[in-house]
């Protein structure tokens, strides 16, 4: 993917002004589309997401303020919108800004001010997009942690792949870091300025998958699906073997043509998306037994890389322990604790059936439930499987104890389900049996809590 030219939508009912603004922006090297009213603007916006919208306030069908209000309500990732008006007032400008407009331009337009505002608005939109991407990466680190040959070799392979648009299939055990490696590839690639959309495929109920992936059109309103959200960025299909056959068929068609129809829609939506998939199940076996389409397997598997389990690069464990201690201190405001050398040595020789995810969860439990500055060997052994449960110290409360009940309950439920999911070896069926929860409801709960399958 080449660096994309900023795409600007100009909405104005006056033909002369509309043409003039479009010509000026095109001369500056921007990709420009024009709309003469709110109806056409909605259609243009749905067909291709703009990086900036120049929006006139006074239009014959729907005024710009009302249109802006509807866009803000339905699209949290709305690009910057600059309002334009020849009959502007301070009150109108204040109202537009309050609703979320980036700036306000008065007609007749000043060429110098127009170009300056456009440049700054595009920069602000890009910064907002990058910050959203950084928020999505909380808890994952900027790059894989460790200096072992296994980690360094994988990073080098991903850096080379990042220079090409090759689709990648990451194969490895549950919790081994497949999503983190996918994010690393995204951050190294030309797609890095786009979104990284992480899809826990197994948490999507088959009856909802079409809308989730491809969006829908209802009563003139458009709801973007995951593919559209990932336009210009990366779509990560986590544990892709969990996808139902009908969705596999539709996804295959969408990836082959780089276009699809929304549910209830009649016009094709074109997207430019890099796809990375992961699996802990051998997909060729799934193909053999008819549970996974062979053509989709070959499409996703242009390059396959194995992600080694943690026990095969145990020299990285001290660095991982240190990283997650710092993470929980900074992100959850937990009291700092350090692992003793005896504890670190024991953990280097532990088999880690849950891999890096298990290590992260272990660090979190020890920091929440433990007492004192040092994490000693006995405490680690108890946390890993002794019948003796750690005693909760109420002298140092976890940060979520100070949150409202709803948020605290969500925090507890997430930790509880991750703990039992880890014990179940990454099997949703075993997890459902262990906690006594119906599987369909469990899928929804895992999805709502953003627990990776």
C-alpha positions in Angstrom: 0.0 0.0 0.0 1.3 3.4 -1.0 0.9 6.5 1.3 -2.6 7.6 0.7 -3.4 11.1 -0.7 -5.8 12.9 1.8 -9.4 12.6 0.6 -11.6 15.7 1.1 -15.4 15.9 0.7 -16.7 19.4 -0.2 -20.4 19.9 0.6 -21.9 23.2 -0.7 -25.1 24.0 -2.6 -23.6 26.9 -4.6 -22.1 25.5 -7.8 -19.5 28.3 -8.3 -18.1 28.0 -4.8 -18.2 24.2 -4.8 -16.2 24.1 -8.1 -13.7 26.8 -7.0 -12.9 25.1 -3.7 -12.5 21.7 -5.4 -10.2 23.1 -8.0 -8.1 24.9 -5.4 -7.7 21.7 -3.3 -7.0 19.5 -6.4 -4.3 21.9 -7.4 -2.7 21.4 -4.0 -2.6 17.7 -4.6 -5.6 16.5 -2.6 -8.1 13.9 -3.7 -11.5 15.8 -3.8 -15.2 14.8 -4.1 -18.1 17.3 -4.2 -21.7 17.1 -3.0 -24.4 19.7 -3.6 -26.7 18.7 -0.7 -26.9 16.7 2.5 -28.4 13.6 0.7 -25.5 13.4 -1.7 -23.0 14.1 1.1 -24.4 11.2 3.1 -24.0 8.9 0.1 -20.5 10.0 -0.7 -19.4 9.7 2.9 -20.8 6.2 3.1 -19.1 5.0 -0.1 -15.6 6.3 1.0 -14.5 7.6 4.3 -13.1 11.1 3.9 -10.1 12.5 5.8 -11.7 15.9 6.0 -15.2 17.4 5.2 -15.8 21.0 4.3 -19.5 21.5 5.1 -21.7 24.5 4.1 -24.3 25.4 6.8 -27.2 26.6 4.6 -28.4 23.9 2.2 -31.8 23.3 0.6 -32.6 19.8 2.2 -30.8 19.6 5.5 -28.7 22.3 7.1 -25.1 21.7 7.9 -25.5 21.9 11.7 -28.2 19.2 11.7 -26.1 17.1 9.4 -23.0 17.5 11.6 -25.0 16.5 14.7 -26.2 13.3 13.0 -22.7 12.4 11.9 -21.2 12.9 15.3 -24.0 10.8 16.9 -23.4 7.8 14.6 -19.7 7.9 14.0 -17.2 8.2 17.0 -14.3 8.1 14.5 -15.7 11.0 12.4 -13.0 12.9 10.5 -12.5 16.7 11.1 -15.3 18.8 9.8 -14.8 22.5 8.8 -18.0 24.5 8.6 -18.5 27.2 5.9 -21.1 30.0 5.7 -21.7 33.3 4.0 -24.3 34.3 6.6 -22.3 33.2 9.7 -22.6 34.6 13.2 -20.6 34.2 16.4 -23.5 32.1 17.8 -23.5 29.8 14.7 -19.7 29.3 14.9 -19.9 28.5 18.6 -22.7 26.0 18.1 -20.8 24.3 15.3 -17.6 24.1 17.4 -19.6 22.8 20.4 -21.0 20.0 18.3 -17.5 18.9 17.2 -16.6 21.0 14.2 -12.9 21.6 13.9 -13.1 25.2 12.6 -15.4 27.7 10.9 -14.7 29.6 7.6 -16.6 32.6 6.5 -17.5 33.3 2.9 -16.1 34.8 0.7 -13.3 32.4 1.5 -9.8 33.5 1.9 -7.5 31.2 -0.2 -4.6 31.5 2.3 -6.9 30.8 5.3 -8.7 27.9 3.5 -5.4 26.1 2.8 -4.0 26.7 6.3 -7.2 25.4 8.0 -7.3 22.4 5.7 -3.6 21.5 6.4 -4.1 21.9 10.2 -7.4 19.9 10.2 -5.8 17.0 8.3 -2.9 17.0 10.8 -5.4 17.0 13.7 -7.3 14.1 12.1 -4.1 12.1 11.6 -3.1 12.7 15.2 -6.5 11.6 16.5 -6.2 8.5 14.4 -2.8 7.6 15.7 -3.8 8.3 19.3 -6.8 5.9 18.8 -4.4 3.3 17.5 -2.1 3.8 20.6 -5.1 3.4 22.9 -5.9 0.1 21.2 -2.4 -1.1 21.9 -2.6 -0.5 25.7 -1.5 -3.7 27.4 0.3 -5.1 24.4 3.6 -3.1 24.4 5.1 -1.3 21.5 7.0 -4.4 20.3 7.6 -8.0 21.4 9.6 -8.2 24.6 12.7 -10.2 24.7 16.2 -10.6 23.3 16.2 -14.3 22.6 17.1 -15.6 19.1 13.5 -16.7 18.7 12.1 -13.2 19.3 14.8 -11.4 17.3 14.3 -13.7 14.3 10.6 -13.3 14.3 10.9 -9.5 14.5 13.3 -9.5 11.6 11.0 -11.6 9.5 8.1 -9.3 10.2 10.1 -6.2 9.3 10.8 -7.8 5.9 7.2 -8.8 5.4 6.1 -5.2 6.4 7.6 -3.9 3.1 5.1 -6.0 1.1 1.3 -6.4 1.1 1.6 -10.2 1.7 -1.2 -11.8 3.8 0.2 -13.5 6.9 -1.0 -16.5 8.9 0.5 -16.7 12.4 0.3 -20.2 14.0 0.9 -20.8 17.7 -0.5 -21.9 21.0 -3.1 -19.8 22.8 -1.5 -16.9 24.6 1.8 -17.1 22.8 1.7 -13.5 21.5 0.2 -13.8 18.0 -1.8 -10.6 18.3 1.3 -8.7 19.5 3.3 -9.9 16.5 0.5 -8.9 14.3 0.5 -5.4 15.8 4.3 -5.2 15.4 3.9 -6.0 11.7 1.2 -3.4 11.4 3.4 -0.7 13.1 6.3 -1.5 10.7 4.2 -1.4 7.5 2.9 1.3 5.3 -0.5 0.6 6.8 0.6 1.9 10.2 -1.3 5.2 9.9 -4.5 3.3 9.6 -6.4 1.5 12.3 -5.5 -1.9 13.7 -8.9 -3.7 14.0 -8.6 -6.8 16.2 -11.3 -9.4 15.7 -11.8 -12.2 18.2 -13.5 -14.4 15.5 -14.7 -17.0 17.9 -16.6 -14.5 20.0 -18.9 -13.5 17.1 -22.1 -15.5 17.0 -22.7 -16.9 13.5 -26.1 -15.2 13.2 -24.4 -11.8 13.8 -21.3 -12.3 11.7 -22.5 -10.8 8.4 -23.4 -7.5 10.1 -20.2 -7.5 12.3 -17.9 -7.9 9.3 -19.7 -6.1 6.5 -22.0 -3.6 8.3 -25.6 -2.8 7.4 -27.9 -0.1 5.9 -31.2 0.5 7.7 -33.6 3.3 7.0 -31.0 5.4 5.2 -28.5 5.0 8.1 -25.2 3.2 7.6 -23.4 1.1 10.2 -19.8 0.3 9.3 -18.6 -3.3 9.8 -15.1 -4.4 10.7 -13.8 -4.5 7.2 -14.8 -0.9 6.6 -13.4 0.2 10.0 -10.1 -1.3 8.9 -9.9 0.5 5.6 -6.4 1.9 5.1 -5.2 -0.3 8.0 -5.0 -3.8 9.2 -7.7 -6.4 10.0 -6.4 -9.0 12.4 -8.5 -12.2 12.4 -7.7 -13.8 15.8 -8.2 -17.6 15.9 -9.7 -17.7 12.4 -10.6 -21.4 12.6 -13.7 -20.3 14.7 -15.3 -18.6 11.7 -18.5 -20.2 10.3 -18.6 -21.4 6.7 -21.1 -18.8 5.4 -18.9 -16.0 6.8 -15.8 -17.7 5.3 -17.6 -17.6 1.9 -18.5 -13.9 2.1 -15.1 -12.9 3.5 -13.3 -14.8 0.7 -15.3 -12.9 -1.9 -14.7 -9.5 -0.2 -10.9 -10.1 0.0 -10.6 -11.3 -3.6 -12.4 -8.3 -5.0 -11.5 -5.7 -2.2 -15.2 -4.9 -2.1 -18.5 -6.1 -0.5 -22.1 -5.2 0.0 -23.4 -4.1 3.4 -26.3 -6.1 4.8 -29.3 -4.4 3.3 -27.2 -2.3 0.9 -27.1 -2.3 -2.9 -23.9 -0.5 -3.7 -20.4 -2.0 -3.4 -18.1 -0.7 -0.8 -14.4 -0.7 -1.7 -11.7 -1.2 0.9 -7.9 -1.4 1.1 -7.1 -3.6 4.0 -4.1 -5.7 5.1 -5.3 -9.0 6.5 -3.4 -10.9 9.2 -4.9 -14.1 10.6 -3.9 -16.3 13.5 -4.7 -19.9 14.6 -3.8 -22.3 17.3 -5.5 -25.1 15.3 -3.9 -26.6 12.2 -6.0 -25.1 9.4 -5.0 -27.8 6.9 -6.7 -30.3 9.2 -9.8 -28.1 9.4 -9.8 -28.0 5.6 -9.5 -31.8 5.4 -12.6 -32.3 7.6 -14.6 -29.6 5.7 -14.7 -27.1 8.6 -12.6 -24.5 6.8 -12.7 -23.5 3.1 -9.6 -24.5 1.2 -9.7 -21.4 -1.1 -9.8 -19.1 2.0 -7.0 -21.1 3.6 -4.7 -20.5 0.6 -5.8 -16.8 0.4 -4.9 -16.1 4.0 -1.8 -18.3 4.0 0.5 -16.5 1.6 3.1 -16.6 4.3 2.9 -18.7 7.4 5.0 -18.0 10.5 5.2 -20.1 13.7 5.0 -18.3 17.0 7.0 -20.3 19.5 5.6 -21.1 23.0 7.1 -19.3 25.9 8.8 -22.4 27.2 11.0 -22.5 24.1 12.4 -19.0 24.7 12.5 -19.0 28.5 15.5 -16.7 28.6 13.0 -13.9 27.9 11.0 -14.5 31.1 12.8 -12.1 33.4 12.4 -9.2 30.9 8.6 -10.1 30.5 8.2 -10.2 34.3 9.8 -6.7 34.6 7.7 -5.3 31.7 4.4 -6.4 33.1 5.2 -5.2 36.6 5.9 -1.8 35.2 2.7 -2.0 33.1 0.4 -2.7 36.0 2.1 -0.1 38.1 1.5 2.5 35.4 -1.9 1.4 34.0 -3.7 0.1 37.1 -1.8 2.0 39.8 -0.9 -1.2 41.6 1.9 -1.0 44.2 5.3 -1.9 42.8 6.6 -5.4 43.6 9.8 -7.2 42.4 10.4 -10.9 41.7 13.2 -12.4 43.8 16.0 -14.2 41.9 14.7 -17.5 43.3 11.2 -16.8 41.9 12.6 -15.7 38.5 14.7 -18.9 38.3 11.7 -21.1 39.1 9.5 -19.3 36.5 12.3 -19.8 33.9 11.9 -23.5 34.3 8.1 -23.5 34.5 6.3 -25.0 31.4 3.8 -22.1 30.9 0.9 -23.9 29.3 -0.9 -20.5 28.9 2.3 -18.8 27.5 2.7 -15.0 27.7 -1.0 -14.5 28.6 -0.5 -16.8 31.6 2.6 -14.9 32.7 0.8 -11.5 32.4 -2.2 -12.8 34.4 0.2 -14.3 37.1 2.0 -10.9 37.5 -1.4 -9.2 37.9 -2.7 -11.6 40.5 0.5 -11.4 42.5 0.5 -7.6 42.5 -3.2 -7.4 43.5 -3.3 -10.1 46.1 0.3 -10.1 47.5 1.9 -8.3 50.4 5.3 -6.6 50.6 7.9 -5.4 48.1 9.3 -8.7 47.1 7.5 -11.6 45.3 9.1 -14.7 46.8 9.3 -18.3 45.5 6.6 -19.7 47.9 4.1 -17.0 46.8 4.8 -17.9 43.2 4.3 -21.6 43.8 1.1 -21.0 45.6 -0.3 -18.8 42.8 0.6 -21.4 40.2 -1.4 -24.2 41.7 -1.0 -24.9 45.4 -4.2 -25.5 47.3 -3.2 -22.6 49.6 -4.7 -19.5 48.2 -2.9 -16.1 48.6 -4.5 -14.0 51.3 -5.9 -10.6 50.2 -4.4 -7.7 51.9 -6.8 -4.9 52.4 -4.1 -2.5 53.6 -3.3 -1.8 49.9 -6.4 -1.9 47.8 -6.4 -2.5 44.0 -7.2 0.6 42.0 -10.5 -0.9 40.8 -11.8 -1.1 44.4 -12.3 2.7 44.1 -14.3 2.5 41.0 -18.1 2.5 40.7 -19.7 -1.0 41.3 -20.4 -1.6 37.5 -16.8 -0.9 36.5 -15.4 -2.9 39.4 -17.6 -5.8 38.5 -16.4 -5.7 34.9 -12.8 -5.6 36.1 -13.4 -8.6 38.3 -15.3 -10.6 35.7 -12.6 -10.0 33.1 -9.9 -11.3 35.6 -12.1 -14.2 36.6 -12.8 -15.3 33.1 -9.2 -14.9 31.9 -8.0 -17.0 34.9 -10.5 -19.9 34.1 -9.9 -19.5 30.4 -6.2 -20.0 31.0 -7.0 -23.1 33.2 -9.2 -24.5 30.4 -6.3 -24.3 27.9 -8.0 -21.7 25.7 -11.1 -23.9 25.1 -14.4 -22.0 25.2 -16.3 -25.3 25.6 -14.3 -26.3 28.7 -14.6 -22.8 30.1 -18.4 -22.9 29.8 -18.5 -26.2 31.6 -16.1 -25.0 34.3 -18.0 -21.8 35.2 -21.5 -23.2 34.5 -22.4 -20.7 31.7 -24.3 -21.4 28.5 -21.9 -21.1 25.6 -23.8 -18.5 23.5 -24.0 -16.2 26.5 -20.3 -16.9 27.3 -19.3 -15.8 23.7 -21.2 -12.6 24.2 -19.6 -12.0 27.6 -16.1 -12.7 26.3 -16.7 -10.3 23.4 -18.1 -7.5 25.6 -15.1 -7.8 28.0 -12.6 -7.8 25.0 -11.1 -11.1 26.1 -9.0 -12.6 23.3 -9.8 -16.1 22.2 
